[in-house]
Amino acid sequence: MNLLPNSSKVVLNILDKEGAMTHKDIVNKSCLAPRTVRYALKRLRERDLLIEKLNVQDMRRIIYHSKAPIIMQGNDKEIHQTRSEITH
């Protein structure tokens, strides 16, 4: 199985922590280039880790949600292992 690129991990992490965002919001929050964010979102879609919904305030924009937010269980080691299972 192919590993996710670092940019996809950054985007997934932001969506987990911050909640639903548009492409532009993700670019601003991550400081990644817009093209890099598009690629990261594409890879997350391929792995079925995203939910995409139309923005009702602006139907031209898509809002991205993390499909599988990390559930914090126990200590940091367990949390890290859970994250690794999703991103690998």
N, CA and C of each residue as an Amber inpcrd file, in Angstrom:
protein
   264
   0.8510000  -1.1770000   0.0000000   0.0000000   0.0000000   0.0000000
   0.9010000   1.2450000   0.0000000   0.5500000   2.2180000  -0.8220000
   1.3280000   3.4540000  -0.9050000   1.0800000   4.3330000   0.3120000
   2.1470000   4.9540000   0.7740000   2.0280000   5.8890000   1.8840000
   1.4680000   7.2060000   1.3760000   0.7820000   7.9150000   2.2420000
   0.3100000   9.2490000   1.8860000   1.4760000  10.2130000   1.8680000
   1.4750000  11.1640000   0.9320000   2.5190000  12.1830000   0.9600000
   2.3490000  13.0720000   2.1950000   3.4390000  13.7170000   2.5780000
   3.4010000  14.5780000   3.7670000   2.3320000  15.6580000   3.6540000
   2.1390000  16.1960000   2.4650000   1.1230000  17.2430000   2.2950000
  -0.2710000  16.7140000   2.6320000  -0.5520000  15.4730000   2.2680000
  -1.8580000  14.8830000   2.5960000  -2.0100000  14.6910000   4.0930000
  -0.9220000  14.3210000   4.7450000  -0.9640000  14.1590000   6.2000000
  -1.2160000  15.4920000   6.8820000  -0.5820000  16.5540000   6.3680000
  -0.7810000  17.8920000   6.9290000  -2.2430000  18.3040000   6.7680000
  -2.7890000  18.1170000   5.5740000  -4.1800000  18.4930000   5.3060000
  -5.1310000  17.6870000   6.1840000  -4.9100000  16.3910000   6.2920000
  -5.7710000  15.5470000   7.1260000  -5.7050000  15.9800000   8.5840000
  -4.5180000  16.3030000   9.0340000  -4.3400000  16.7780000  10.4040000
  -5.1160000  18.0700000  10.6440000  -5.0390000  19.0000000   9.7150000
  -5.7580000  20.2750000   9.8370000  -7.2620000  20.0350000   9.8660000
  -7.7580000  19.1900000   8.9790000  -9.1970000  18.9050000   8.9480000
  -9.6530000  18.2160000  10.2340000  -8.8100000  17.3470000  10.7770000
  -9.1440000  16.6890000  12.0500000  -9.2570000  17.7000000  13.1790000
  -8.3100000  18.6310000  13.2170000  -8.2590000  19.5910000  14.3310000
  -9.2230000  20.7530000  14.1590000  -9.3450000  21.2750000  12.9410000
 -10.1010000  22.5030000  12.6950000 -11.5240000  22.2640000  12.2000000
 -11.8030000  21.0820000  11.6900000 -13.1270000  20.7980000  11.1550000
 -13.2150000  21.1300000   9.6680000 -14.4170000  21.2790000   9.1770000
 -14.6810000  21.4780000   7.7520000 -14.0640000  22.7750000   7.2360000
 -13.4910000  22.6940000   6.0230000 -12.8440000  23.8610000   5.4280000
 -12.9390000  23.8020000   3.9090000 -12.8300000  24.9670000   3.2980000
 -12.7310000  25.0440000   1.8400000 -11.2590000  24.8830000   1.4540000
 -11.0270000  24.7200000   0.1530000  -9.6580000  24.6350000  -0.3610000
  -8.8530000  25.8630000   0.0610000  -9.4450000  27.0260000  -0.1020000
  -8.7600000  28.2760000   0.2400000  -8.4070000  28.3260000   1.7260000
  -9.3420000  27.8830000   2.5810000  -9.0800000  27.8500000   4.0210000
  -7.9100000  26.9220000   4.3520000  -7.8770000  25.7750000   3.6820000
  -6.7960000  24.8110000   3.9210000  -5.4570000  25.4010000   3.4840000
  -5.4520000  26.0820000   2.3290000  -4.2210000  26.7310000   1.8470000
  -3.7330000  27.7470000   2.8690000  -4.6340000  28.5780000   3.3680000
  -4.2560000  29.6120000   4.3460000  -3.7630000  29.0050000   5.6470000
  -4.4300000  27.9720000   6.1130000  -4.0800000  27.3610000   7.3990000
  -2.7870000  26.5610000   7.3170000  -2.5500000  25.9040000   6.1800000
  -1.3980000  25.0100000   6.0510000  -0.1350000  25.6910000   5.5460000
  -0.3010000  26.8530000   4.9110000   0.8290000  27.5440000   4.2650000
   1.4140000  26.7200000   3.1140000   0.6290000  25.7810000   2.5800000
   1.0410000  25.0220000   1.4040000   0.5430000  25.7440000   0.1560000
   1.1890000  25.4830000  -0.9620000   0.7630000  26.0650000  -2.2260000
  -0.5970000  25.4920000  -2.6210000  -1.4420000  26.2900000  -3.3050000
  -2.7530000  25.7910000  -3.7240000  -2.6740000  24.4880000  -4.5230000
  -1.7060000  24.3920000  -5.4020000  -1.5600000  23.1660000  -6.1960000
  -1.2080000  21.9660000  -5.3130000  -0.3920000  22.1830000  -4.3140000
  -0.0200000  21.1170000  -3.3780000  -1.2330000  20.6520000  -2.5900000
  -2.0720000  21.5920000  -2.1780000  -3.2850000  21.2330000  -1.4400000
  -4.2340000  20.4440000  -2.3420000  -4.3650000  20.8420000  -3.5950000
  -5.2170000  20.0820000  -4.5310000  -4.7220000  18.6430000  -4.6570000
  -3.4160000  18.4850000  -4.7830000  -2.8310000  17.1440000  -4.8800000
  -3.0920000  16.3510000  -3.5930000  -2.8980000  16.9930000  -2.4520000
  -3.1340000  16.3310000  -1.1690000  -4.5880000  15.8790000  -1.0440000
  -5.5160000  16.7510000  -1.4450000  -6.9390000  16.4080000  -1.3880000
  -7.2610000  15.2490000  -2.3350000  -6.6280000  15.2580000  -3.4990000
  -6.8360000  14.1680000  -4.4630000  -6.3990000  12.8380000  -3.8610000
  -5.2380000  12.8220000  -3.2320000  -4.7380000  11.5910000  -2.6240000
  -5.6270000  11.1360000  -1.4640000  -6.1480000  12.0820000  -0.6770000
  -7.0570000  11.7300000   0.4150000  -8.3710000  11.1780000  -0.1260000
  -8.8500000  11.7380000  -1.2380000 -10.0660000  11.2070000  -1.8820000
  -9.8340000   9.7750000  -2.3450000  -8.6770000   9.5310000  -2.9520000
  -8.3450000   8.1940000  -3.4370000  -8.3360000   7.1730000  -2.3060000
  -7.9410000   7.5970000  -1.1250000  -7.8950000   6.7090000   0.0410000
  -9.2120000   6.7160000   0.8220000 -10.2010000   7.4510000   0.3190000
 -11.5290000   7.5290000   0.9350000 -11.4580000   8.0770000   2.3670000
 -10.6540000   9.1340000   2.5370000 -10.4990000   9.7450000   3.8540000
 -11.1660000  11.1130000   3.9420000 -11.8740000  11.5150000   2.8810000
 -12.5110000  12.8300000   2.8390000 -13.9980000  12.7160000   2.5630000
 -14.7220000  13.6880000   3.0610000 -16.1120000  13.9060000   2.6760000
 -16.1540000  15.2680000   2.0090000 -16.7410000  15.3400000   0.8240000
 -16.8700000  16.6030000   0.0990000 -18.3380000  17.0010000   0.0530000
 -18.6100000  18.2440000   0.4060000 -19.9790000  18.7670000   0.3510000
 -19.9480000  20.1270000  -0.3120000 -21.0210000  20.4560000  -0.9950000
 -21.1220000  21.7820000  -1.5970000 -21.4040000  22.8090000  -0.5180000
 -20.8000000  23.9620000  -0.6680000 -21.0040000  25.0670000   0.2500000
 -22.3320000  25.7340000  -0.1230000 -23.3030000  25.7290000   0.7630000
 -24.6190000  26.2920000   0.4430000 -24.5710000  27.8040000   0.2830000
 -23.5620000  28.4510000   0.8570000 -23.4290000  29.9000000   0.7030000
 -22.7990000  30.2610000  -0.6360000 -22.0000000  29.3630000  -1.1920000
 -21.3600000  29.5790000  -2.4890000 -21.2110000  28.2180000  -3.1560000
 -22.1620000  27.8900000  -4.0260000 -22.2240000  26.5600000  -4.6190000
 -21.0300000  26.2300000  -5.5160000 -20.1760000  27.2040000  -5.7880000
 -18.9820000  26.9360000  -6.5890000 -17.8680000  26.3320000  -5.7540000
 -17.9990000  26.3980000  -4.4590000 -16.9380000  25.9280000  -3.5660000
 -17.3350000  24.6370000  -2.8630000 -16.3470000  23.8200000  -2.6410000
 -16.5490000  22.5590000  -1.9390000 -15.9940000  22.6970000  -0.5270000
 -16.7020000  22.1110000   0.4130000 -16.2300000  22.0590000   1.7900000
 -15.7320000  20.6400000   2.0390000 -14.5380000  20.5380000   2.5830000
 -13.9140000  19.2480000   2.8490000 -13.9760000  18.9390000   4.3340000
 -14.3180000  17.6950000   4.6280000 -14.3680000  17.1890000   6.0010000
 -13.4720000  15.9630000   6.0720000 -12.8650000  15.7490000   7.2140000
 -12.1370000  14.5050000   7.4470000 -13.1650000  13.4070000   7.6730000
 -13.0390000  12.3130000   6.9480000 -13.9980000  11.2230000   7.0730000
 -13.7820000  10.4120000   8.3430000 -12.5380000  10.2820000   8.7440000
 -12.2280000   9.4620000   9.9080000 -11.3950000  10.2500000  10.9020000
 -12.0360000  11.1300000  11.6720000 -11.2430000  11.8680000  12.6560000
 -10.6120000  10.9030000  13.6540000  -9.4560000  11.2820000  14.1210000
  -8.7400000  10.4340000  15.0710000  -9.4410000  10.4830000  16.4150000
  -9.7640000   9.3240000  16.9320000 -10.3900000   9.2240000  18.2490000
  -9.2670000   9.0320000  19.2650000  -9.1640000   9.9620000  20.1780000
  -8.0820000   9.8910000  21.1580000  -8.4080000   8.8500000  22.2100000
  -7.5320000   7.8730000  22.2880000  -7.7030000   6.8010000  23.2580000
  -6.4290000   6.6760000  24.0630000  -6.5320000   6.7220000  25.3450000
  -5.3910000   6.4460000  26.1950000  -4.2250000   7.3800000  25.9870000
  -3.0450000   6.7870000  25.8920000  -1.8230000   7.5810000  25.8450000
  -1.4510000   7.9890000  24.4210000  -0.4040000   8.7960000  24.3180000
   0.0470000   9.3050000  23.0260000   0.4870000   8.1960000  22.0880000
   1.0320000   7.1160000  22.6200000   1.4870000   6.0140000  21.7810000
   0.3020000   5.4070000  21.0220000  -0.8180000   5.1950000  21.7060000
  -2.0080000   4.6460000  21.0620000  -2.5400000   5.6100000  20.0060000
  -2.5310000   6.9030000  20.2980000  -3.0050000   7.9070000  19.3480000
  -2.1230000   7.8940000  18.1140000  -0.8180000   7.8420000  18.2990000
   0.1180000   7.8050000  17.1790000  -0.1090000   6.5550000  16.3300000
  -0.3310000   5.4260000  16.9740000  -0.5560000   4.1960000  16.2350000
  -1.8430000   4.2810000  15.4200000  -2.8720000   4.8730000  15.9860000
  -4.1320000   5.0310000  15.2730000  -3.9170000   5.9150000  14.0500000
  -3.1980000   7.0120000  14.1910000  -2.8930000   7.9080000  13.0760000
  -2.0990000   7.1750000  12.0130000  -1.1380000   6.3610000  12.4180000
  -0.3050000   5.6300000  11.4670000  -1.1450000   4.6450000  10.6560000
  -2.1090000   4.0120000  11.2760000  -2.9620000   3.0710000  10.5670000
  -3.7470000   3.7600000   9.4660000  -4.1680000   4.9930000   9.7070000
  -4.9560000   5.7280000   8.7230000  -4.0800000   6.2790000   7.6000000
  -2.9110000   6.7690000   7.9300000  -2.0950000   7.4650000   6.9360000
  -1.1130000   6.5530000   6.2200000  -1.0880000   5.2910000   6.5320000
  -0.1810000   4.3850000   5.8300000  -0.9320000   3.4210000   4.9560000
